Amino acid sequence: MKRTLVAALVAVATVQTVYPQAPAPAASKARAHVEALASERYEGRLAGSAGERLAADYIVGELQRIGARPLPGQRDFRLPFEFTAGTRDGGSTIEVIGSGASGPRRFAARPDVQALSFSDNGNVTGPVVFAGYGIVVPESQEFGYDSYATLDVKDKVVLVLRYFPEDADPKTRGVLARYADLRYKAMAARQRGARAMLVVTGPSSPNAGETIPMSFDTALAGSGIVAASISARVSEPLFAAAGQTLALAQKALDSGNPHAAGFAIPDASVAVGTVVVREKQSAANIAGYLPATTAVSALNKPWVALGAHYDHLGRGTHGNSLADKADAGKVHFGADDNASGTAAVLAAGEALAAQPRRRHVMLEFWSGEELGLIGSSHFVNAPAVPLDQLAAYINFDMVGRMQDNKLTVQATGTSPVWGRLLEQANIAAGFELLVQQDPYQPTDVASFNQAGIPSLNFFTGTHTDYHRPSDTADKIEYEDLDRIVAFAVAIVRRLGDTEEAPPFTKVDQQTQSGGGRAGVRVFTGTIPDYSTEVKGLLLSGVIGGGPAEQAGLQKGDVIVEIAGQTIANIYDYTYALEVLKIGEPVKVVYLRSGERKETTLTPGARK
């Protein structure tokens, strides 16, 4: 393009009277959308926020401008749904009881007691056992550390320190830190029969003596145990009953010595009550369509869909920001993730609106992707258009930062037609295509793959601005973004030219046998459902050919136990994977239509 421009300038300079100046190139259609959506006005487009609602208004306005209509049977472009957006303490209390604790002491103020965000609601009274840092390193890690090795905590209240041993050597700290997450500690206490867990921050740790703020928690269900943080002031009478202090108890453990143990507190008990209010919010997917310009009665699947998520991280306060301390709390603009994808769908829709269409073209914009594909999962579970009418779905997620002309196209294994269509469309586009068959991607294409829809996902790669406030509109490669739009439009046109819809192919996830190798992790082939409140791990599907499918598990099953560990939510399941060994069968207990069943699953391995 640069050589052509230079030649044109030379021609104008030498024979301007003979050759008129060429018209300026058309402005990027996508650029205006990215700059609007990634502006300060929309405050990072956090799902359910005012900023995201303003972004939705913008998208709806653009759909109306290009002549799109609400989906059949819908009066609005917005398709609302509810989700759990956060938690707050609804009035938790704790009372320290017993002669060793110098009489009853009751605490209810937020600086002294606060439920942890994943706590069950409930009231528990019982004796207290101090379990040190409450850390258990699985045997599979070949690192001996178990805070409960010498303790009996069944039917008791466990008191643990926050974080991990402060003075341990770097290698030990690295191992223990991995298992110091509060959810992991809660699971370890629950698995050993404890009825409640209290967490106190020792004087040599950060935030010494303070309770732990309620944080966002993507799991809709609780952890299966009452759990609260307490101040150092609340812990004082408990340690005094054991002839100890918080400072001395922490000091004895901070070297990381695996033989340093906790202790029972026989002359004191507590009555703890936790009240966690899980706050529901509403968000909305946005969907419209461009009607076919010819009759579709002869087509068995008369729809094709393009989609992208339009939500982002807001100010990054919900735990998924990668901002450093200097940028904490700033607006995460999300220009590439995923204003670029949203802009691509809008620009492709505008181009298709001006062309003949043999199939209806659905334009979809998802909310809640950053929280776990919530919006697209909601649509697939309650589709506004029957999914058996949908010929194909094309997704755009982070398509604004192309490098070296490389465009990654994922999920190509979902239909045998994709290779030919991509090759045909790329004759004009000229991308260096990086083709990946795997549809099990951490983006909305996974929802449609689980529904049996032939799908593609376009992606230009990660970068250092990912999930940071520095992901701004000025860094987008707009010329390349426009080329991706034209590429997608060409594919949709070719889909429209075929009488038959693309056949769907279920992709088997490739695994490798054996274990104990660096860079390999346990693989079960389960796909969690993040959008439903249920005790256990609800499966939105299983990976084709994976261990879960081979074990007979399927979409809709709820795993409640694996390898002897009870599962209350996805976090429990993630931690339970640490005890599994590649190639060694384990028992899985699950619910199917409310009926309790068992199967045997043999974990595989994948890089």
N, C-alpha and C positions, 0 to 999 in steps of 0.2 A: 504493500500500500504506500509506503514511503517513496519508493522509486516512481510510482505513478504520479504522486503529488509533485515531485521535483520536475518530472517531464512536463507536467501541465504548466507549472510556473515558468519554465523556460519558454514554452510555446507562447504563453501570454505576453512575456516580456519582449519577444522578438517579433511576433506577428499578431499583435493584439487586435488589429483591425480586421484580420481574416478569421481568427478563431476566438469566439466568445468565451468568457470565463465559465468554467463548469460550475454547476450549483453546489453549494455547501452540502456535506453529508448530513443525512437526517439525524436529529438528536436521538439519543438512546431512549427507547420507551421504558426500559427497566430502571434507568437511573433515577427518574423522578420518584418512582415508587420506593426505591431503597432509601433515598434521602428523606422522604417523608416518614417512613416507618421506623427508621433508625435515628430519628430526631429526638431532641430533649423532650418534646411535647408528649411523646408516648411512654416515657419513663421506663423503658426496657421491656414493656409489654408482658409483665408477669401475669400468668393465667389468673383470671378472675379479678384483675385490678382495673382501676379507672383508666390507666394507660392502655391496657389491652382493649378495653371497650372502645376507646377512641380509635385505636387501630382497626378494630372491627368496623366501625363507622366508615373509615376511609375505604376499606376493602369493599364494603357494600356499595358505597358511592361509585367506585370504579366499575363494579359489576353492572350497576344500572347504566352507567355511561356507555358501556360497550354493547348494551342491549341484552344482557343476560337476564334470565327469569329465575324466580325461586323454583325449587324442585317441584315436580308435580305433587299436588296435595298439600303443599306448604304455602303459607301466606307471607312468609318472611324468609330472607336469606339466612337468618340466624337460626341455628339448631342448638338450643340450650341444653346443658347437662349440669349436674351437681357433682362436686368432688370435695374431699376433705382438704382444706387449705391451711390448716394449722391447729394448734392446741393451746389451751390456757388452763391455768389452775382455777378450779371452781370453789376452792375453800378447803384445802387439805389441812390436817391437824396431826399433832403427835403429843402423846403424854408419856412421860417417863415415870415409872411406878416401881416401888420396892424400897425396902429398908436400906439397902446398900446405896440407893440413889438419893437418900435424905428426903424421902417423902415425894408425893406427886408433884410433877411440874408439867404444865400444859403449855404448848406453843401452837400458835395459829398464824402469826404474822409471816408475811412472805419472806422477809429476810432470814427467818429461822427454819421454815419448812416449805417445801414446794415439790409437788408431784413431778416425776420425770415424764416427758412427753409420751413415752410408750407404756406408761403404767396402766394396769387394769384399775378400774374403780372398785374400791372395797374397803373394808375395815378388818384389821388383823390385830390381835393381842397375843403376845408371846414373849418368851425369854430371848435374850440377845446373845449372839455369838459374833465376836469380831473375827473376820476372815481376811485380815490383811488387805492386800490390794484386790482380792477377789478374782485373781487371774488364774486361768487354767490353760496351759499350752498343750494341745493334742499330742498324743504319743507319736503320731505320724511325723511330727517335726523333730523327733529325737532330741528334745531339749526338756529336761525334767524340771517342771515348775507347776505345782498344783497347790493353790492356797487352801484347798479343802482336804488335803491329804490326811491330816490328823484330827479333823473336826467332824462332829456330828451336828448337822444343821437341820435335820428333818423336823418339820413343824415348828421351826424357830424363825426368828427375825435375824437376818444377816446384816451386819454393819461392815462396810468396806470403804477403803480409801479410794478417792478419785485418782485418775492417771495411773502411773506405774513407778517403780522404785527410782528415786531421783538420782542416786549416786552410783548406780550400776555402771559397769563398763559399757562402751558403745555397742558392742555386739549383743550383750544381754538386753540392753535397752531396746535395741532394734527388734529383737524377738518379742519381748514383752509388750512393746507398744502396739504390736499388731493385734494383740488379744486384750487390749485395755479399753476397747469401746464399751460404753455403758450397757448397750444391748447385749453384748457378749457376756458381760458380767452378770446381767440379769438372767440370761439363759442358764449360765453355769449354776447360779444359786437355785433356780427353779428345778433344774435337772436333779439336784441333790436333795430336793424335798423342802427347801425353805419356803415359808409362806409369804415373806416380804423381804425386800432389800432396801437398806438405807445407805446413802453415800455421803461421806464427809470429806472435805478437802483439807489435807494436813497443812501445817504451818510452813513446811519447806517446799510446798508446791505452788504453782501459779494460782491466783484467786484464792489465797489461803483463807480458810474459815467461812467462805461464802457459799450460799446455795447456788445451784446450777440453773441458769435461765431456761425457761421452756423454749424448745426449738421446734422448727418444722420437722414433721415426721411423715414420710411418704406412705408408710404402712397404715392402713385404715383400722386395723385391729390392734388390740393391746398385745402385751408381751406374755400374758399368762401369769403374771405375778404383780403384786402391789409393790411399787417402787417410788422412792422419794429421796430428795437430797435434803440434808439438814445442815444447819450452821454448826460451827465449832462450839457455840454456846450450848446447843442442845446436847452435843456429845459429851460435854464435860461431866455431868453426873453419871453417865454410863461408864466412862473410863475410871472415874473415881471409885465406882462400886467394885472395880477389879483391881484397885490399888495402882492404877496407871494414870497417865495423862496422854492426850492425843499426840503431843510432841514426842514423848518417849516411845510410844507405840509405833509411830512412823519411822523414827530413827532406827529402830531395831530391824526394820524391813528394807530400808533404802539402799543397802548394799547390793540387793538382788540375790542374796543367799537363798537358795531354794529350800533350805532346812529351817529358815526362820519362820515361825508359825504364829498364827493368831491364837485366840483363847476364848473360852466361854466366859460369860458374865453372869454368874449364877444368882446374884442377889439383886438383879434389876430386870425389869421387863418393860415393854413399851406397848402402847395402844396407838396404832397409826391408821389414819383414814385418808385415802387419796380420792380426789375428785378431779378427773380430767375431762374437760369439755372440748370435744373435737368439733371445730368450727367448720360448718359447711359453707361453701361458696358456689356461686353459679358462674359458669363460663359458657362460651358458645363456639361451636364450629360454624364456619361460614360456608355456604354451598349455593351455587346457582348453576344454570346450564344454558347452553346455546342449542336451541332445537335444530334437529337435522333439517336441511333444506329440501330433502326429497323424502318420499315415503319410506318408512322403516319396517313395514309389515313383513317383508321377505327376509329380514335379518333375525336370527335367533337370539342374538345379544346386541341390542341396538344402542348400547351406551359405551363410551370410553371416558375415563376420568384422568384429570391432572390434579395433583395436590401438593401441598407444602404446609408445614406448621408455621404459624405466625406468632406464637408466643415466644418469650425469651425469659430472662432471669430477673427482670426488674432491677433492683439495686444489689442483687446477689446475696441477699440475707437468708436464703433458704438452704444453704449448705452445699450448693453445687457451683459456686463461683471459684475461679482460680486466681482471683485478684490478690495482689500482695497487700500488706498492711496499709501502705500509702494510698491505695485505691479502694479500700474497703468501704462499702456503703455508697459508692458512686453508681450512677446509672450505667448499666450494661446495655449498650446500644444494640448489640446483636445485628450488625449490618450484614455480615456473612451468614450468621446463625440466628434467624433464618429470614431476614428481610430479603436476602438475595433470592431464596427459593420462592417466597411469596411474590416478589416482583416478577420472577420468571413465569409463574402461573398467570398472573394478570396480563403480562405482555403477550404470552402465547394465546390467551383467550381473546385479546384484542385482534391479533393477527388472524385467528381462526374465525372470528365473527365476520370478517370481510370475505370469507372464502366459502365455496360450496361445501356442504357437510352431509355425508351419507349416514353418519351416526350422530346421536345426541352427544354433546361434549359437556361433561360435568366438570366444574371448577370448584375445588374443595380446599379449605384453609382450616387447619387443625389447631385447636387450643390444647394445652396440657401435655404436649409432647415432652417438654423438659421434665415433667413430673412422672413420666413413665408411659408415654403413648396413650394417655387417657382419652383424648378427644377422638382419635381415629379408632381406638378400641370400642368406644361408645357407639360410634357410627356403624361399625361392622356388626356389633351385637344387636343394634336396633336400626337397620338401614332405612333411610328415607326412600331409596330406590332398591328394589329387590336385587340382591347380589348376583342372582343367576341371570340377570339381564346385562351385567357388566362384562364387556369383552376384555378390558385391560385397564390397569392403573399405572400411571407414571408419576413418580415422586421426585421432588427437588429438595435437597437439604444441603446447604452450604455449597453453593455453586458460583460464588463470586470471587474466588481467589485462585484462579487457574495459574498453574506453573508449568512452563515449558510445553504449552499446548496440550497438556494431558488431562483428559476427562475420564474419570472412573465411572463405569456403568455397572451397577450391582444388580443382583437378582436375575441375571440373564438365564439362569437354569430353570426358571419357572415356565418357560415355553420354548419349544424347538424353533419357533419362528423368529425369535429375537435376533439371532445371529445374522440372518439374511436381511431383516429390516434395518438393523444398525449399519450393516455394510452399505446398503443402498443409500441411506440417508447421509452417511458420512462421505460419500463421493463429493458432495458439494461443501460439506462442513470442514472436512480436512483435519479433524482432531486425531491425536494419537490416543486411541481408545484403550483404556485399561479395563478389560472385561472380567467381571467376577460373577460366577454362577450363584454364589451364596446369597439367599434372600433373608437370612436370619441376621438382620442388621439392626443396630440400636436406633431405628428411626421408623416412621410410619409405614414404610413399605412392608414391615414385618406383620402388621395387622392384616393387610390384604393378602399376603402370602398364606397366613393361617386360614383365611376364608376361601382359599382355592382360586384366587384371581391371578392370572398372569400379570406380572409386575416388573417395573424397572425403577431403579433409583439412580439419579444423577448426583455426582459429588466431585468437588475439585480438590479435596484434601484438607487436612488440618493445618494449623499455623500457630504461632506463638500468641496471637491475640484471642484464641479460642476461650470462651467463657470469661473474658476480661473486659473491663470498660473500654479498652483500646480497640475493640472490634467496631470500627467506625466506617461511615459511608465513604470517606475519602480514600480508603484503601481497596475499594472494590475495583476489579478490572472490568469495566462496563462493556468494552468492545467484545471481550470474550463471553460475558454474560449474554449479550445480544445474540452471539453465535449459538450459544446453547439453546436459547429460545427458538431460533430458527431451526435448529436440529430437531428439537422436540416437535415442533409444528410439522416438519416433514414426516416424522414417524407417525403422528396422529393421522395425517393425510393418507399415508399408506395403509394404516389400520382401517380407515374408512373405505378404501378402495377394494377391500376383500369381502367377499360374501360371507365367508365363514370366520367366526371369531377364533383367536389363537387358542389352541388347546393348552390346558394347564398341566404342568409336570411338577410332581412333588420332589423336591431336592433332598437327597440324603446327605446329612452332615458327615463329612469325612472324619474319621477318628483313627487313632493309632493305638496299638496294644503295647503292653509293657508299662513300666513305671520307674520311678526313681531317677528320672533324667531331668537335668536342669532345663528350665523353660517350658516344662510340661505341667498342666494342671488337670485336676479331676474334671471329667465331663460327664454329665448325666443326661443331657438332651432335653431338659425341661424348659418350658417357656412360661414364666410367671404372668399372672394377670394382676396388674397394679390397681385396677379401677374398682374393685369390689371389696366390700367389708366382709371378711370371713375369717374364722379361726382356722389357721392352717395355711397351706400354700395352694391357692387355686391356680390351676393350669389353664392358660389361654390356648395351649397347644403343646405339641411335642415335636422335636426335630426329627425329620424323616431319617430312618435308619439308625437313630441314636439309641442309647441304652434304655431311655424311658419308653420309647415305642416298642422296643424288643421285650420290655417287661409287661407290655399290655396297657400301660397308662395312656390316657387320651385327654383331649380337651374337656374341661368341666370337672375333672377329678380334683379332689382336695387332699393333698398329702398332709397327714397329721403326725406321722412318725417315720423316721428313717434311721436305720442302724441303732435302734433303741433310744433315740433322742426325740422327744416330743417337739412338734413344730407348731408354733402359734402364728407365725407370719413369715414373710420372705427373709427377714433378717436371721431368724432361727435357722432357716434352711441354708442360707449362705454359710453360717458358722458351722452347721452340721457337716457340710462338705469337707471341712478340715479333718474329720475323723475317718473319711472314706479313703480307701486305697484302690488304686487302679487295678482292675482285674479281679478284685475280691468281692463276691456277691454279698449284698446286704438286704435285709428285710425292709420293705416299704409298706406302711399301713396307710390306706387312703379311703376316702368316702366317695362313692359314686351314687348319685341320686339318693343320698342319705344313708346308703347301706355301707357298712364297714367291710373293707376287703383287704387282702394282703397279696403281695407279689414279691418277687425277688429281682433286684436290679443289680447289674454288674457294671460299675463305672468304667468308662473308657478314659482316654487321655487325648488332649489336643494341644497344639502349640498356641 
